[in-house]
Amino acid sequence: MKVKVLADGTKLTKEHWAAQHKWFDMIAHELNDAGLTLKPFMEQVDYKMDIPWTGTMIKQILYKPILETQTGKETTKEMTPFQAKNVNMALEWWLSTHTGVQVDFPSEESNG
């Protein structure tokens, strides 16, 4: 899967959307493999069940709050490629520093 980064102000391509959602799934897999469930996040709202991560949960619980903080946008459909890259970098940093999990964004090379 090859993802071309476009200038700010353009829409994300279909390929970029596919890569973005694949990345969410990859992050979920790595968090689950590291034994890091959703429980610590849910304990804040008094929900103590261990729940494995999914790509959708990564997007809703981790990615979108960063998007809104950095851009003021509430939906990924409104973001530009430049904004997507910045949000991705922020999420990568957070995951690495808070969980030790590091997942590179999918590229043509990572897909074999």
Z-matrix of the N, CA and C atoms (Angstrom, degrees):
N
C 1 1.441
C 2 1.524 1 106.93
N 3 1.307 2 117.57 1 120.23
C 4 1.449 3 122.39 2 179.83
C 5 1.516 4 108.91 3 -105.62
N 6 1.322 5 116.11 4 129.45
C 7 1.457 6 120.96 5 -178.77
C 8 1.517 7 108.28 6 -117.18
N 9 1.314 8 116.32 7 121.26
C 10 1.453 9 122.18 8 178.23
C 11 1.519 10 108.32 9 -95.74
N 12 1.331 11 115.92 10 126.16
C 13 1.462 12 120.16 11 177.94
C 14 1.520 13 108.00 12 -84.05
N 15 1.315 14 116.03 13 123.07
C 16 1.455 15 122.35 14 -177.65
C 17 1.516 16 110.61 15 -99.48
N 18 1.298 17 115.66 16 166.16
C 19 1.462 18 121.19 17 179.21
C 20 1.526 19 110.73 18 -63.82
N 21 1.319 20 115.35 19 153.03
C 22 1.455 21 120.28 20 177.41
C 23 1.535 22 109.27 21 -59.07
N 24 1.326 23 116.09 22 143.21
C 25 1.451 24 120.40 23 -179.99
C 26 1.516 25 113.07 24 98.97
N 27 1.337 26 117.22 25 -9.87
C 28 1.457 27 120.41 26 178.08
C 29 1.525 28 108.75 27 -96.06
N 30 1.313 29 116.20 28 165.47
C 31 1.464 30 121.71 29 178.42
C 32 1.525 31 109.65 30 -84.13
N 33 1.326 32 115.79 31 154.83
C 34 1.453 33 120.19 32 174.52
C 35 1.521 34 109.51 33 -72.28
N 36 1.314 35 115.60 34 143.04
C 37 1.460 36 120.08 35 179.49
C 38 1.523 37 110.71 36 -80.72
N 39 1.312 38 115.69 37 164.75
C 40 1.460 39 121.96 38 176.51
C 41 1.530 40 110.26 39 -58.29
N 42 1.337 41 116.26 40 -38.94
C 43 1.455 42 121.05 41 179.89
C 44 1.528 43 111.10 42 -65.82
N 45 1.341 44 115.90 43 -39.51
C 46 1.458 45 118.86 44 179.24
C 47 1.521 46 110.46 45 -66.65
N 48 1.318 47 117.92 46 -40.42
C 49 1.471 48 120.69 47 177.39
C 50 1.528 49 110.25 48 -59.76
N 51 1.340 50 116.29 49 -43.43
C 52 1.462 51 120.01 50 179.70
C 53 1.525 52 110.43 51 -62.64
N 54 1.334 53 116.58 52 -43.56
C 55 1.464 54 120.56 53 179.06
C 56 1.520 55 110.84 54 -65.40
N 57 1.327 56 116.97 55 -39.83
C 58 1.469 57 121.11 56 -179.82
C 59 1.525 58 110.04 57 -59.89
N 60 1.332 59 117.17 58 -47.44
C 61 1.460 60 120.15 59 -178.22
C 62 1.524 61 111.90 60 -71.83
N 63 1.323 62 117.62 61 -32.26
C 64 1.465 63 120.16 62 173.92
C 65 1.520 64 109.47 63 -62.48
N 66 1.336 65 116.42 64 -41.48
C 67 1.459 66 120.93 65 179.47
C 68 1.518 67 110.82 66 -61.54
N 69 1.345 68 118.00 67 -42.81
C 70 1.464 69 120.96 68 177.18
C 71 1.531 70 110.22 69 -57.17
N 72 1.338 71 116.68 70 -44.01
C 73 1.463 72 120.65 71 178.90
C 74 1.531 73 111.35 72 -64.32
N 75 1.331 74 116.88 73 -39.31
C 76 1.464 75 121.35 74 179.04
C 77 1.531 76 110.85 75 -64.40
N 78 1.322 77 116.84 76 -41.52
C 79 1.466 78 121.01 77 177.84
C 80 1.525 79 109.71 78 -62.62
N 81 1.324 80 116.39 79 -46.10
C 82 1.467 81 120.66 80 179.57
C 83 1.526 82 110.25 81 -57.33
N 84 1.314 83 116.97 82 -44.74
C 85 1.465 84 121.84 83 179.53
C 86 1.530 85 110.90 84 -59.87
N 87 1.323 86 117.00 85 -46.58
C 88 1.466 87 121.15 86 -178.83
C 89 1.532 88 111.81 87 -66.21
N 90 1.326 89 117.79 88 -41.14
C 91 1.464 90 120.15 89 177.12
C 92 1.525 91 110.73 90 -62.67
N 93 1.327 92 116.40 91 -42.64
C 94 1.459 93 120.27 92 178.62
C 95 1.523 94 111.06 93 -64.75
N 96 1.334 95 117.34 94 -43.26
C 97 1.468 96 121.02 95 178.43
C 98 1.523 97 111.75 96 -62.56
N 99 1.329 98 116.90 97 -30.75
C 100 1.466 99 121.25 98 178.89
C 101 1.528 100 111.75 99 -82.03
N 102 1.336 101 116.95 100 0.08
C 103 1.456 102 120.90 101 179.64
C 104 1.521 103 113.36 102 77.48
N 105 1.320 104 117.05 103 17.93
C 106 1.462 105 121.94 104 -178.43
C 107 1.530 106 109.20 105 -99.13
N 108 1.305 107 115.61 106 98.22
C 109 1.467 108 120.63 107 -178.66
C 110 1.522 109 110.67 108 -90.34
N 111 1.290 110 115.69 109 -178.45
C 112 1.459 111 122.21 110 -179.73
C 113 1.532 112 112.40 111 -76.68
N 114 1.315 113 117.47 112 -10.13
C 115 1.460 114 122.02 113 -175.08
C 116 1.533 115 114.00 114 -50.46
N 117 1.348 116 120.37 115 -48.57
C 118 1.474 117 118.56 116 -179.02
C 119 1.531 118 113.27 117 -59.06
N 120 1.303 119 116.97 118 -33.11
C 121 1.460 120 120.57 119 178.73
C 122 1.523 121 110.84 120 -73.80
N 123 1.309 122 116.04 121 -39.01
C 124 1.455 123 120.72 122 -176.23
C 125 1.521 124 112.25 123 -78.53
N 126 1.337 125 118.40 124 -22.06
C 127 1.465 126 120.24 125 178.27
C 128 1.520 127 111.32 126 -61.15
N 129 1.307 128 116.20 127 -24.77
C 130 1.462 129 119.92 128 177.91
C 131 1.528 130 111.43 129 -64.13
N 132 1.327 131 116.38 130 -23.91
C 133 1.470 132 120.42 131 177.95
C 134 1.531 133 110.49 132 -113.52
N 135 1.356 134 115.81 133 22.85
C 136 1.464 135 123.13 134 175.94
C 137 1.529 136 113.30 135 60.87
N 138 1.315 137 116.50 136 41.80
C 139 1.465 138 122.16 137 176.05
C 140 1.513 139 106.16 138 -121.80
N 141 1.328 140 117.84 139 107.88
C 142 1.452 141 121.40 140 -165.96
C 143 1.533 142 114.92 141 -105.22
N 144 1.300 143 119.38 142 20.47
C 145 1.461 144 122.15 143 179.96
C 146 1.530 145 110.10 144 -86.22
N 147 1.328 146 116.79 145 137.74
C 148 1.466 147 120.53 146 173.30
C 149 1.522 148 108.61 147 -73.41
N 150 1.300 149 116.10 148 120.87
C 151 1.460 150 121.53 149 -178.91
C 152 1.524 151 107.81 150 -125.12
N 153 1.348 152 118.45 151 125.35
C 154 1.458 153 118.75 152 176.98
C 155 1.531 154 110.62 153 -70.61
N 156 1.316 155 115.06 154 151.13
C 157 1.468 156 121.68 155 179.90
C 158 1.522 157 111.77 156 -72.18
N 159 1.313 158 116.31 157 152.21
C 160 1.468 159 123.68 158 169.20
C 161 1.525 160 107.39 159 -129.11
N 162 1.313 161 116.51 160 164.80
C 163 1.453 162 120.09 161 177.19
C 164 1.520 163 112.32 162 -58.97
N 165 1.325 164 116.56 163 -38.74
C 166 1.463 165 121.12 164 178.98
C 167 1.527 166 110.85 165 -63.54
N 168 1.321 167 116.85 166 -39.32
C 169 1.462 168 120.41 167 178.63
C 170 1.529 169 110.91 168 -66.02
N 171 1.320 170 117.35 169 -39.84
C 172 1.468 171 121.08 170 177.00
C 173 1.520 172 108.96 171 -57.54
N 174 1.327 173 115.61 172 -47.50
C 175 1.469 174 120.32 173 -177.88
C 176 1.523 175 111.09 174 -63.26
N 177 1.331 176 117.72 175 -47.78
C 178 1.463 177 121.29 176 -173.73
C 179 1.532 178 113.34 177 -75.67
N 180 1.323 179 117.25 178 -40.97
C 181 1.465 180 121.02 179 -171.89
C 182 1.528 181 112.97 180 -91.09
N 183 1.330 182 117.46 181 -34.35
C 184 1.463 183 119.95 182 -176.92
C 185 1.526 184 113.12 183 -106.48
N 186 1.332 185 116.74 184 -48.99
C 187 1.463 186 120.78 185 -171.52
C 188 1.530 187 113.56 186 -72.67
N 189 1.320 188 116.24 187 -49.91
C 190 1.474 189 119.10 188 -175.19
C 191 1.532 190 113.83 189 -63.35
N 192 1.337 191 119.83 190 -37.69
C 193 1.473 192 117.42 191 175.56
C 194 1.537 193 112.99 192 -62.12
N 195 1.331 194 117.12 193 -35.66
C 196 1.467 195 119.96 194 176.28
C 197 1.524 196 109.61 195 -66.95
N 198 1.331 197 116.19 196 -44.38
C 199 1.465 198 121.06 197 178.71
C 200 1.526 199 110.98 198 -55.74
N 201 1.329 200 115.95 199 -48.03
C 202 1.466 201 119.48 200 -177.34
C 203 1.529 202 111.34 201 -66.52
N 204 1.326 203 116.61 202 -39.82
C 205 1.466 204 120.17 203 179.45
C 206 1.524 205 111.62 204 -65.46
N 207 1.336 206 116.48 205 -43.11
C 208 1.464 207 119.80 206 -176.54
C 209 1.519 208 113.43 207 -78.16
N 210 1.332 209 117.53 208 -33.41
C 211 1.467 210 119.73 209 -170.41
C 212 1.524 211 114.09 210 -119.94
N 213 1.324 212 117.91 211 -17.06
C 214 1.454 213 121.11 212 -174.33
C 215 1.524 214 112.31 213 79.74
N 216 1.331 215 117.01 214 1.99
C 217 1.471 216 121.39 215 179.96
C 218 1.516 217 109.66 216 -92.85
N 219 1.328 218 115.72 217 141.82
C 220 1.460 219 120.66 218 -177.98
C 221 1.525 220 113.43 219 -96.35
N 222 1.307 221 117.61 220 -13.49
C 223 1.459 222 120.26 221 -177.04
C 224 1.527 223 110.28 222 -131.23
N 225 1.330 224 114.64 223 145.79
C 226 1.459 225 119.88 224 179.35
C 227 1.530 226 111.51 225 -67.71
N 228 1.315 227 117.34 226 -20.68
C 229 1.467 228 120.45 227 179.58
C 230 1.519 229 112.45 228 -66.57
N 231 1.330 230 116.96 229 -20.36
C 232 1.460 231 121.36 230 -178.40
C 233 1.530 232 112.92 231 -91.44
N 234 1.332 233 117.92 232 -10.56
C 235 1.464 234 118.91 233 -173.14
C 236 1.525 235 112.35 234 -83.16
N 237 1.309 236 114.37 235 153.89
C 238 1.455 237 122.02 236 176.77
C 239 1.530 238 108.70 237 -92.58
N 240 1.334 239 118.24 238 165.44
C 241 1.464 240 119.92 239 176.43
C 242 1.535 241 112.38 240 -57.24
N 243 1.323 242 116.89 241 -39.11
C 244 1.464 243 120.99 242 178.71
C 245 1.532 244 110.45 243 -61.91
N 246 1.320 245 116.73 244 -44.01
C 247 1.462 246 120.79 245 178.66
C 248 1.524 247 110.87 246 -65.99
N 249 1.321 248 116.85 247 -40.54
C 250 1.466 249 120.87 248 178.38
C 251 1.525 250 110.18 249 -59.20
N 252 1.317 251 116.44 250 -44.39
C 253 1.470 252 120.57 251 179.45
C 254 1.523 253 110.62 252 -60.99
N 255 1.327 254 117.51 253 -44.05
C 256 1.465 255 120.89 254 -179.79
C 257 1.527 256 111.96 255 -65.48
N 258 1.318 257 117.26 256 -40.84
C 259 1.459 258 120.48 257 178.38
C 260 1.528 259 109.59 258 -67.02
N 261 1.324 260 117.06 259 -41.14
C 262 1.465 261 120.77 260 177.51
C 263 1.528 262 110.65 261 -58.49
N 264 1.331 263 116.03 262 -44.72
C 265 1.462 264 120.25 263 -179.66
C 266 1.532 265 110.97 264 -63.28
N 267 1.322 266 117.07 265 -39.51
C 268 1.465 267 120.66 266 178.64
C 269 1.527 268 110.65 267 -65.00
N 270 1.334 269 116.98 268 -42.45
C 271 1.465 270 120.38 269 179.14
C 272 1.521 271 110.37 270 -66.70
N 273 1.323 272 118.03 271 -41.88
C 274 1.470 273 121.16 272 177.49
C 275 1.527 274 110.36 273 -58.71
N 276 1.333 275 116.83 274 -44.50
C 277 1.466 276 120.80 275 179.40
C 278 1.524 277 110.20 276 -62.14
N 279 1.333 278 116.91 277 -47.55
C 280 1.453 279 120.43 278 -177.97
C 281 1.529 280 111.23 279 -61.12
N 282 1.330 281 116.44 280 -47.02
C 283 1.466 282 120.00 281 179.74
C 284 1.524 283 110.96 282 -59.19
N 285 1.321 284 115.98 283 -45.70
C 286 1.459 285 120.92 284 -177.63
C 287 1.527 286 111.61 285 -63.52
N 288 1.323 287 117.52 286 -45.47
C 289 1.460 288 120.27 287 -175.72
C 290 1.526 289 113.71 288 -79.31
N 291 1.329 290 118.12 289 -29.25
C 292 1.464 291 120.25 290 -176.42
C 293 1.522 292 114.70 291 -99.98
N 294 1.321 293 117.48 292 -22.03
C 295 1.471 294 119.06 293 -177.88
C 296 1.521 295 112.77 294 -125.58
N 297 1.324 296 117.32 295 -16.13
C 298 1.462 297 120.55 296 -175.27
C 299 1.517 298 112.96 297 80.11
N 300 1.318 299 117.14 298 -1.12
C 301 1.464 300 122.07 299 -179.76
C 302 1.526 301 108.74 300 -87.34
N 303 1.337 302 115.38 301 131.85
C 304 1.458 303 120.59 302 178.11
C 305 1.528 304 108.45 303 -129.54
N 306 1.318 305 115.80 304 123.11
C 307 1.466 306 122.22 305 -179.11
C 308 1.518 307 108.20 306 -130.49
N 309 1.332 308 116.19 307 116.00
C 310 1.444 309 120.71 308 178.23
C 311 1.528 310 109.86 309 -73.33
N 312 1.337 311 115.11 310 147.51
C 313 1.459 312 120.28 311 176.54
C 314 1.526 313 107.98 312 -63.12
N 315 1.341 314 118.66 313 139.98
C 316 1.468 315 121.39 314 -177.89
C 317 1.522 316 111.90 315 -60.87
N 318 1.306 317 114.84 316 141.23
C 319 1.450 318 120.87 317 176.95
C 320 1.528 319 108.14 318 -139.24
N 321 1.306 320 115.01 319 172.07
C 322 1.467 321 120.18 320 178.33
C 323 1.526 322 110.06 321 -57.45
N 324 1.332 323 117.12 322 -39.03
C 325 1.462 324 121.39 323 -179.30
C 326 1.533 325 111.94 324 -66.08
N 327 1.347 326 117.05 325 -38.28
C 328 1.451 327 119.84 326 -177.73
C 329 1.518 328 112.98 327 -74.59
N 330 1.339 329 117.08 328 -12.87
C 331 1.460 330 120.76 329 179.29
C 332 1.511 331 112.29 330 -96.03
N 333 1.318 332 116.59 331 3.55
C 334 1.449 333 119.97 332 176.89
C 335 1.442 334 110.46 333 82.85
